[in-house]
Amino acid sequence: MTERFDEEGLLKVIKVYEISEEILKLNWNWNNCSDPVKNTHELINKCQKLFLEISEYEQRMGSKLSMYQKNKIHEVIIDLGELIPYLKNKIKPGYNLQNHQLIV
């Protein structure tokens, strides 16, 4: 059986890296960002959509995917998941999403 390497899988991995980069930048520039909570929501939405795309891709490709591609996708998803706690630590309870003000 020959290993299959396709462009779609590579593009999924690249998308995960791009979102990871955005999360890392937001985390580092949290205090300089005009609306970091809104940006976090947008990034989480991107993650959810991408996870659905990846699930659909894996289901569609099934056994056609090489172990290398499966592992690469799995590794980047784990890496992305490890960035989320850093954002979570930046969000303070009591933040009012409607008014974007701290509730005292």
C-alpha positions in Angstrom: 0.0 0.0 0.0 1.5 3.4 -1.0 1.1 6.3 1.3 -1.2 9.0 0.1 -0.2 12.7 0.5 -2.8 15.1 -0.7 -3.0 18.9 -0.8 -6.3 19.1 1.2 -4.8 17.5 4.2 -1.8 19.8 4.0 -4.1 22.8 3.8 -5.9 21.7 6.9 -2.6 21.5 8.8 -1.6 24.9 7.5 -5.0 26.4 8.7 -4.4 25.0 12.2 -0.9 26.6 12.2 -2.4 29.9 11.1 -5.1 29.9 13.8 -2.4 28.9 16.4 -0.3 31.9 15.3 -3.3 34.2 15.7 -4.0 32.8 19.2 -0.3 33.3 20.1 -0.3 36.9 18.9 -3.5 37.7 20.7 -2.1 36.1 23.9 1.1 38.2 23.7 -0.7 41.4 22.8 -3.7 41.0 25.0 -3.4 44.3 26.8 -2.7 46.2 23.5 -5.7 44.7 21.7 -8.8 46.9 21.4 -11.3 44.0 22.1 -9.4 40.9 23.1 -12.5 39.0 24.2 -14.3 39.6 20.9 -11.1 38.4 19.1 -11.0 35.3 21.3 -14.6 34.5 20.4 -13.8 34.9 16.7 -10.7 32.6 17.0 -12.7 30.0 18.9 -15.3 30.1 16.1 -12.6 29.5 13.6 -11.3 26.6 15.6 -14.8 25.0 15.8 -15.3 25.3 12.0 -11.9 23.9 11.3 -12.4 21.0 13.6 -15.6 20.2 11.8 -13.8 20.5 8.4 -11.1 18.1 9.7 -13.6 15.6 11.0 -15.4 15.6 7.7 -12.1 15.3 5.8 -11.0 12.3 7.9 -14.4 10.6 7.5 -14.3 11.2 3.7 -10.7 10.1 3.2 -10.8 7.2 5.7 -8.2 4.5 5.0 -6.8 6.6 2.1 -5.0 8.8 4.6 -1.4 7.9 5.4 -0.4 7.4 9.0 1.9 10.4 8.5 -1.0 12.7 7.6 -3.2 11.4 10.3 -0.4 11.9 12.9 0.4 15.4 11.5 -3.2 16.5 11.8 -3.5 15.0 15.3 -0.2 16.7 16.4 -1.2 20.2 15.2 -4.7 19.9 16.8 -3.0 19.0 20.1 -0.6 21.9 19.7 -3.6 24.3 19.1 -5.4 22.9 22.1 -2.4 23.6 24.3 -2.6 27.4 23.4 -6.3 27.7 24.5 -5.5 27.6 28.3 -3.3 30.7 27.9 -6.2 32.6 26.5 -8.5 31.2 29.1 -6.2 32.6 31.8 -6.4 36.1 30.3 -10.3 36.3 30.5 -11.4 37.6 33.8 -14.8 36.6 35.3 -17.2 39.4 35.5 -16.5 40.8 32.1 -19.7 42.1 30.6 -19.8 41.1 26.9 -22.5 43.5 26.0 -20.9 46.7 27.4 -17.3 45.4 27.3 -16.8 46.7 30.8 -15.8 45.1 34.0 -18.6 44.5 36.5 -17.6 45.8 39.9 
